[in-house]
Amino acid sequence: MGIKMMNKKLSGRDMLFIGMMLFGMFFGAGNLIFPAFVGQEAGTNYWPALIGFLISGVGLPLLGVAAIGITKTNGVFSLAHKVNRAYAYAFTILLYLCIGPLFALPRLASISYSVGLTPFVSVHHQGGGLLLYSVIFFAVAWWFARKPSKIMVYVGKVLTPAFLILLGILLLMVLIKPLGHGQAAAGSYASVPLVAGFTAGYSTMDALAALAFGIIVVNAIKGLGVTQPTQIARDTIRAGGLAVLLMAVIYGLLALLGRNALGPFARAENGGPILANVAHAYFGDFGNGLLAVIVIIACLKTAIGLITAFGDTFKELFPRVPYQLLIGIASVVPLIFANVGLERLLVISTPILYFIYPLAITLILLGLLSPILGESRWLFGTVTLFTIFPAIFDGLNAMPASLHTGWVATLLHIGNWLPGFSMGLGWTVPALIGLVLGLGLQRVYRQTR
């Protein structure tokens, strides 16, 4: 019996539900509005911009899930621990604060309200409406997150299929009845559409979420009776592949929606108005209601996943703190921040994303390549050290231009010497230097032992 359990594999049905669960947790607020905005801005440069967006918005999340599988770790803390223990705590806490209470969770409530419910609330009651909605939204998310063992049922079997059916109605119209055919690209999408699309993918936070959701996927697979580490790794990667395949198809259609909306409608400042205009154009007032339900379900299922992941991980980091208290904190704090305003949240969160994303990318790639390169602390530590300082420069560069003064301006002047710095990729060459140096130190250390 023990041998049978050790060799158990997931059935196709169970794999489908885990893949749907992972997709459901990934696909939230930013996943709806950012690809639509990329499509609008890219215009006739739709394909290179979409490819760039898919590399960071789909490719990196898949690599993140694969890194958890290949290294046979439970999640981001175990992976970051390969640098050192202090870094593992610092990076894990910062990552979960970004995709949890401080940025991603508040954004889920703000976007679902502004995109879905704003048309139904008078101008004079917008502030009170957002507050009431935030309370209800996070209360419902908290209620579902109380039992993490049930998340596959809630998200994978109920909310995600409902979301896909409703979104499919809107996207089908995009294919069979295009509103337009796109116009000339704008800004960086005209000159470097591939890179512009790639850095736009940062905003989805999915590479960070891939590291965060790893623990939920691993626990779900174990809960279905798979205990052999190699098989858990394979099933984790397969579930990730299914999730990101769905994401890639939907991203492409949402970007097409955004591209075709420019012309029939004026240029929008973000993807929310684009979605609202298109839904109303196809279905009238019914379209407003359809979009509201789509956005609320999309954001709710992701909120459930993020609150659960926050509770699971912080329970491991701080075992004495009860899980129920942790998810309570992860529900109340974003409720407060959600009422700060979406634009203010984006101004604060974007620089931090430009800082943490390079660290997440290098950690993911080192995890993936560990069977070839090894897992020594020399290697992980040196690459991280050489990435962290240019990542700081990239974060400062993403701050509003009005703050590029004093010591910030001095650091940005230094950062301008880095290749790709103006595009948010100043960390790439230093990271490669750190990789070469780390491999050399790893070899010397082995020879001297």
C-alpha positions as CSV (number, residue, x, y, z in Angstrom):
1,M,0.0,0.0,0.0
2,G,2.8,2.4,0.9
3,I,4.6,1.8,-2.5
4,K,1.3,2.3,-4.3
5,M,0.8,5.7,-2.6
6,M,4.4,6.7,-3.3
7,N,3.9,6.1,-7.0
8,K,0.5,7.6,-7.3
9,K,-0.1,10.0,-10.2
10,L,-2.8,12.6,-10.6
11,S,-5.7,11.6,-12.9
12,G,-6.5,13.8,-15.9
13,R,-9.5,15.1,-14.1
14,D,-7.6,16.1,-11.0
15,M,-4.8,17.7,-13.1
16,L,-7.5,19.7,-14.9
17,F,-8.9,21.1,-11.7
18,I,-5.5,21.9,-10.2
19,G,-4.5,23.7,-13.5
20,M,-7.9,25.6,-13.4
21,M,-7.2,26.5,-9.7
22,L,-3.8,27.9,-10.6
23,F,-5.1,29.8,-13.6
24,G,-7.9,31.2,-11.4
25,M,-5.5,32.4,-8.8
26,F,-3.2,34.0,-11.4
27,F,-5.9,35.7,-13.5
28,G,-7.1,38.7,-11.6
29,A,-7.4,42.5,-12.0
30,G,-4.2,43.3,-13.8
31,N,-4.6,40.3,-16.1
32,L,-7.8,41.9,-17.6
33,I,-6.8,45.5,-17.9
34,F,-3.1,45.4,-18.7
35,P,-3.2,43.3,-21.9
36,A,-6.1,45.5,-23.2
37,F,-4.0,48.6,-22.6
38,V,-1.0,47.0,-24.3
39,G,-3.1,46.2,-27.4
40,Q,-4.3,49.8,-27.5
41,E,-0.8,51.3,-27.2
42,A,0.8,48.8,-29.6
43,G,-1.7,49.3,-32.4
44,T,-0.1,48.1,-35.6
45,N,2.8,46.7,-33.6
46,Y,0.4,44.3,-31.9
47,W,2.4,41.1,-32.5
48,P,5.9,42.2,-31.2
49,A,4.3,43.9,-28.2
50,L,2.1,40.8,-27.5
51,I,5.1,38.5,-27.7
52,G,7.0,40.7,-25.2
53,F,4.0,40.7,-22.9
54,L,3.7,36.9,-23.1
55,I,7.3,36.3,-22.3
56,S,7.0,38.2,-19.0
57,G,3.3,37.7,-18.3
58,V,3.2,34.0,-19.3
59,G,6.7,32.6,-19.8
60,L,8.0,33.9,-16.4
61,P,5.1,32.5,-14.4
62,L,5.5,29.1,-16.1
63,L,9.2,29.2,-15.3
64,G,8.4,30.2,-11.7
65,V,6.1,27.2,-11.2
66,A,8.7,25.0,-13.0
67,A,11.4,26.3,-10.7
68,I,9.4,25.2,-7.6
69,G,8.9,21.8,-9.2
70,I,12.4,21.2,-10.4
71,T,14.0,22.2,-7.1
72,K,11.4,20.2,-5.2
73,T,10.8,23.0,-2.8
74,N,7.5,24.0,-1.2
75,G,7.7,27.7,-2.2
76,V,9.5,30.9,-2.5
77,F,11.1,30.8,1.0
78,S,12.8,27.4,0.4
79,L,14.0,28.7,-3.0
80,A,15.3,32.0,-1.7
81,H,17.0,30.1,1.2
82,K,19.6,28.9,-1.3
83,V,21.0,32.5,-1.1
84,N,21.0,32.6,2.7
85,R,18.5,32.5,5.5
86,A,18.3,36.3,6.1
87,Y,17.7,37.0,2.4
88,A,15.0,34.3,2.3
89,Y,13.1,36.0,5.1
90,A,13.5,39.5,3.6
91,F,12.7,38.5,0.0
92,T,9.7,36.3,1.0
93,I,8.2,39.0,3.2
94,L,8.6,41.7,0.6
95,L,7.2,39.5,-2.1
96,Y,4.1,38.6,-0.1
97,L,3.5,42.1,1.0
98,C,3.7,43.2,-2.7
99,I,1.3,40.6,-4.0
100,G,-0.7,40.6,-0.8
101,P,-1.9,43.3,1.6
102,L,0.0,46.3,0.2
103,F,-0.5,46.3,-3.6
104,A,-2.1,43.3,-5.4
105,L,-5.0,42.7,-3.0
106,P,-6.0,46.4,-2.7
107,R,-5.8,46.6,-6.5
108,L,-8.2,43.7,-6.9
109,A,-10.9,45.6,-5.0
110,S,-10.1,49.0,-6.6
111,I,-10.1,47.7,-10.2
112,S,-13.2,45.4,-9.8
113,Y,-15.1,48.4,-8.4
114,S,-13.9,51.0,-10.8
115,V,-14.3,48.8,-13.9
116,G,-17.4,46.8,-12.9
117,L,-19.5,48.9,-10.6
118,T,-18.7,52.6,-11.2
119,P,-21.3,52.9,-14.0
120,F,-24.0,51.9,-11.6
121,V,-23.1,54.3,-8.8
122,S,-23.7,58.1,-8.9
123,V,-20.8,60.4,-8.8
124,H,-21.7,61.7,-5.3
125,H,-21.6,58.2,-3.8
126,Q,-18.4,56.8,-5.4
127,G,-16.3,57.1,-2.3
128,G,-18.9,55.5,0.0
129,G,-19.6,52.9,-2.7
130,L,-16.0,51.8,-2.9
131,L,-15.7,51.5,0.9
132,L,-18.9,49.4,1.2
133,Y,-17.8,47.2,-1.7
134,S,-14.3,46.8,-0.2
135,V,-15.8,45.6,3.0
136,I,-18.0,43.0,1.3
137,F,-15.3,41.9,-1.2
138,F,-12.7,41.2,1.5
139,A,-15.2,39.7,3.8
140,V,-16.2,37.2,1.2
141,A,-12.5,36.5,0.2
142,W,-11.6,36.0,3.9
143,W,-14.6,33.6,4.3
144,F,-13.4,31.3,1.5
145,A,-9.7,31.5,2.6
146,R,-10.6,30.2,6.1
147,K,-10.3,26.6,4.8
148,P,-7.2,26.3,2.5
149,S,-7.9,22.6,1.9
150,K,-11.1,23.7,0.0
151,I,-9.5,26.2,-2.4
152,M,-9.4,23.7,-5.3
153,V,-13.1,23.3,-5.0
154,Y,-13.9,27.0,-4.6
155,V,-11.5,28.3,-7.3
156,G,-10.8,25.4,-9.6
157,K,-14.3,23.8,-9.8
158,V,-16.7,26.8,-9.3
159,L,-15.4,30.3,-9.8
160,T,-12.9,29.7,-12.7
161,P,-15.3,27.8,-15.0
162,A,-17.9,30.5,-14.4
163,F,-15.4,33.2,-15.2
164,L,-14.2,31.5,-18.4
165,I,-17.8,31.1,-19.7
166,L,-18.7,34.8,-19.1
167,L,-15.4,36.1,-20.4
168,G,-15.7,33.8,-23.4
169,I,-19.0,35.5,-24.4
170,L,-17.2,38.9,-24.7
171,L,-14.1,37.6,-26.4
172,L,-16.1,35.7,-28.9
173,M,-17.6,38.9,-30.1
174,V,-14.1,40.4,-30.5
175,L,-13.3,37.7,-33.0
176,I,-16.5,37.5,-35.0
177,K,-17.3,41.3,-35.0
178,P,-14.2,43.5,-34.8
179,L,-14.8,47.1,-33.9
180,G,-11.7,48.4,-35.7
181,H,-8.3,47.3,-36.9
182,G,-5.9,49.3,-34.7
183,Q,-3.9,52.5,-35.3
184,A,-0.2,53.6,-35.1
185,A,1.7,52.6,-32.0
186,A,2.3,55.1,-29.3
187,G,5.3,55.9,-27.1
188,S,7.8,53.1,-26.6
189,Y,5.5,50.7,-28.4
190,A,6.4,52.5,-31.6
191,S,10.2,52.2,-31.1
192,V,10.8,49.1,-29.0
193,P,7.4,47.2,-28.9
194,L,8.9,43.9,-27.8
195,V,10.7,45.5,-24.8
196,A,7.7,47.7,-24.0
197,G,5.4,44.6,-23.9
198,F,7.9,42.7,-21.8
199,T,8.1,45.4,-19.0
200,A,4.3,45.9,-19.2
201,G,4.0,42.2,-18.1
202,Y,5.7,43.1,-14.8
203,S,2.4,44.8,-13.8
204,T,0.5,41.6,-13.8
205,M,2.8,40.4,-10.9
206,D,2.4,36.9,-12.1
207,A,6.1,35.9,-11.9
208,L,5.9,36.9,-8.2
209,A,2.6,35.1,-7.9
210,A,4.1,31.9,-9.4
211,L,6.6,31.8,-6.6
212,A,3.8,32.5,-4.0
213,F,1.3,30.1,-5.3
214,G,3.8,27.2,-5.5
215,I,3.0,26.2,-1.9
216,I,-0.8,26.0,-2.7
217,V,-0.2,23.8,-5.7
218,V,2.2,21.5,-3.9
219,N,-0.2,21.1,-1.0
220,A,-3.1,20.5,-3.3
221,I,-1.2,17.7,-5.1
222,K,-0.1,16.2,-1.8
223,G,-3.7,16.4,-0.6
224,L,-4.7,14.1,-3.6
225,G,-2.3,11.4,-2.4
226,V,0.8,12.2,-4.4
227,T,3.8,12.0,-2.0
228,Q,6.8,11.1,-4.2
229,P,8.8,14.3,-4.7
230,T,9.7,13.7,-8.3
231,Q,6.0,13.1,-9.2
232,I,5.0,16.2,-7.3
233,A,7.5,18.2,-9.3
234,R,6.1,16.8,-12.6
235,D,2.5,17.4,-11.6
236,T,3.4,21.0,-10.5
237,I,4.9,21.7,-13.9
238,R,2.0,20.2,-15.8
239,A,-0.5,22.2,-13.8
240,G,1.5,25.3,-14.5
241,G,1.6,24.5,-18.2
242,L,-2.2,24.2,-18.4
243,A,-2.7,27.5,-16.5
244,V,-0.4,29.6,-18.6
245,L,-1.7,28.1,-21.9
246,L,-5.1,29.4,-20.9
247,M,-3.6,32.8,-19.9
248,A,-1.7,33.1,-23.2
249,V,-4.9,32.6,-25.3
250,I,-6.9,35.1,-23.2
251,Y,-4.1,37.7,-23.2
252,G,-3.9,37.6,-27.0
253,L,-7.7,38.1,-27.3
254,L,-7.7,40.9,-24.7
255,A,-4.8,42.7,-26.5
256,L,-6.8,42.3,-29.7
257,L,-9.8,43.8,-28.0
258,G,-7.7,46.8,-26.9
259,R,-6.1,47.2,-30.4
260,N,-9.5,47.2,-32.2
261,A,-11.1,49.6,-29.7
262,L,-8.8,52.6,-30.6
263,G,-10.5,54.5,-33.4
264,P,-14.1,53.6,-32.5
265,F,-13.2,55.0,-29.0
266,A,-10.8,57.6,-27.8
267,R,-7.4,56.6,-26.3
268,A,-7.9,55.5,-22.7
269,E,-5.4,55.9,-19.8
270,N,-5.7,52.3,-18.7
271,G,-7.5,49.1,-19.7
272,G,-10.5,49.6,-17.5
273,P,-12.3,52.1,-19.8
274,I,-11.3,50.1,-22.8
275,L,-13.1,47.0,-21.5
276,A,-16.1,49.0,-20.4
277,N,-16.4,50.7,-23.8
278,V,-16.1,47.5,-25.8
279,A,-18.6,45.6,-23.6
280,H,-21.2,48.3,-23.9
281,A,-20.6,48.6,-27.7
282,Y,-21.4,44.9,-28.1
283,F,-24.2,44.4,-25.6
284,G,-25.4,47.8,-24.5
285,D,-26.5,48.1,-20.8
286,F,-26.3,44.3,-20.5
287,G,-22.6,44.6,-21.4
288,N,-22.0,46.8,-18.3
289,G,-23.6,44.1,-16.1
290,L,-21.7,41.3,-17.9
291,L,-18.4,43.1,-17.4
292,A,-19.1,43.8,-13.8
293,V,-19.7,40.1,-13.1
294,I,-16.6,39.1,-15.1
295,V,-14.3,41.5,-13.2
296,I,-15.7,40.8,-9.8
297,I,-15.3,37.0,-10.2
298,A,-11.8,37.4,-11.7
299,C,-10.7,39.5,-8.8
300,L,-12.4,37.5,-6.1
301,K,-10.9,34.2,-7.0
302,T,-7.4,35.7,-7.1
303,A,-8.0,37.4,-3.7
304,I,-8.9,34.1,-2.2
305,G,-5.7,32.6,-3.6
306,L,-3.5,35.5,-2.4
307,I,-5.0,35.6,1.1
308,T,-4.6,31.8,1.4
309,A,-1.0,31.9,0.1
310,F,-0.2,34.7,2.5
311,G,-1.6,32.8,5.5
312,D,0.1,29.5,4.5
313,T,3.6,31.1,4.0
314,F,3.6,33.4,7.0
315,K,2.4,30.5,9.2
316,E,5.6,28.7,8.1
317,L,7.7,31.7,8.7
318,F,6.2,32.5,12.0
319,P,4.7,29.3,13.4
320,R,3.4,30.8,16.6
321,V,1.0,33.2,14.8
322,P,-2.4,31.5,14.1
323,Y,-3.4,31.1,10.5
324,Q,-6.8,32.7,11.1
325,L,-5.1,35.9,12.5
326,L,-2.8,36.0,9.4
327,I,-5.6,35.9,6.9
328,G,-7.5,38.4,9.0
329,I,-4.5,40.8,8.6
330,A,-4.3,40.0,4.9
331,S,-8.0,40.9,4.5
332,V,-8.2,44.1,6.7
333,V,-5.0,45.9,5.6
334,P,-5.9,45.8,1.8
335,L,-9.4,47.0,2.6
336,I,-7.8,50.2,4.0
337,F,-5.4,50.6,1.1
338,A,-8.1,49.9,-1.5
339,N,-9.7,53.2,-0.6
340,V,-6.5,55.2,-1.2
341,G,-7.2,55.2,-5.0
342,L,-6.0,53.1,-7.9
343,E,-3.8,55.7,-9.5
344,R,-2.0,56.3,-6.2
345,L,-1.5,52.6,-5.7
346,L,0.1,52.2,-9.2
347,V,2.4,55.2,-8.5
348,I,3.7,53.5,-5.3
349,S,3.7,49.9,-6.5
350,T,5.4,50.3,-9.9
351,P,8.8,51.3,-8.6
352,I,8.8,48.4,-6.1
353,L,7.8,46.0,-8.9
354,Y,10.8,47.2,-11.0
355,F,13.0,46.5,-8.0
356,I,11.7,43.1,-7.0
357,Y,11.0,41.6,-10.4
358,P,14.8,41.3,-11.4
359,L,15.4,39.5,-8.1
360,A,12.5,37.1,-8.8
361,I,13.6,36.5,-12.4
362,T,17.2,35.6,-11.4
363,L,15.9,33.4,-8.6
364,I,13.6,31.6,-10.9
365,L,16.3,31.1,-13.6
366,L,18.8,29.8,-11.0
367,G,16.3,27.4,-9.7
368,L,15.5,26.1,-13.2
369,L,19.2,25.7,-14.1
370,S,20.2,24.2,-10.8
371,P,20.4,20.6,-12.3
372,I,23.1,22.0,-14.6
373,L,24.7,24.9,-12.7
374,G,24.4,23.5,-9.2
375,E,22.9,25.1,-6.1
376,S,25.9,26.5,-4.1
377,R,25.5,29.6,-2.0
378,W,28.4,31.2,-4.0
379,L,26.4,31.0,-7.2
380,F,23.0,32.1,-5.8
381,G,24.6,34.7,-3.5
382,T,26.8,36.3,-6.2
383,V,24.1,36.6,-8.8
384,T,21.7,38.1,-6.3
385,L,24.3,40.6,-5.1
386,F,25.1,41.7,-8.6
387,T,21.3,42.0,-9.4
388,I,20.1,43.9,-6.3
389,F,21.9,47.2,-6.8
390,P,20.9,47.8,-10.5
391,A,17.4,46.6,-9.5
392,I,17.4,49.5,-7.0
393,F,18.3,51.9,-9.8
394,D,15.5,50.4,-12.0
395,G,13.1,51.0,-9.2
396,L,14.1,54.6,-8.7
397,N,13.9,55.2,-12.4
398,A,10.3,54.0,-12.4
399,M,9.3,56.6,-9.8
400,P,7.4,59.7,-11.0
401,A,9.7,62.1,-12.9
402,S,9.0,64.8,-10.3
403,L,10.9,62.8,-7.7
404,H,14.1,62.5,-9.9
405,T,15.9,65.1,-7.9
406,G,18.8,65.2,-5.4
407,W,20.4,61.9,-4.5
408,V,17.9,60.1,-6.7
409,A,19.1,62.0,-9.7
410,T,22.7,61.2,-8.8
411,L,22.0,57.5,-8.6
412,L,20.0,57.6,-11.9
413,H,23.0,59.3,-13.6
414,I,25.1,56.2,-12.5
415,G,22.4,53.9,-13.7
416,N,22.4,55.4,-17.1
417,W,25.7,53.7,-17.7
418,L,24.0,50.3,-17.5
419,P,22.9,48.8,-20.9
420,G,19.1,48.7,-21.1
421,F,18.6,50.9,-18.1
422,S,16.2,53.3,-19.9
423,M,13.9,50.3,-20.6
424,G,13.9,48.9,-17.1
425,L,16.5,46.2,-17.9
426,G,19.6,47.7,-16.4
427,W,20.0,44.6,-14.1
428,T,20.6,42.1,-17.0
429,V,24.3,42.7,-17.7
430,P,25.3,42.9,-14.0
431,A,23.4,39.7,-13.3
432,L,25.3,37.9,-16.1
433,I,28.6,39.1,-14.6
434,G,27.5,37.8,-11.2
435,L,26.6,34.5,-12.8
436,V,30.1,34.1,-14.4
437,L,31.8,35.2,-11.2
438,G,29.6,32.9,-9.1
439,L,30.4,29.9,-11.2
440,G,34.1,30.7,-10.8
441,L,33.8,31.0,-7.1
442,Q,31.8,27.8,-6.9
443,R,34.5,25.9,-8.8
444,V,37.3,27.4,-6.6
445,Y,35.4,26.6,-3.4
446,R,34.9,22.9,-4.5
447,Q,38.6,22.6,-5.4
448,T,39.8,23.9,-2.0
449,R,37.5,21.6,0.0
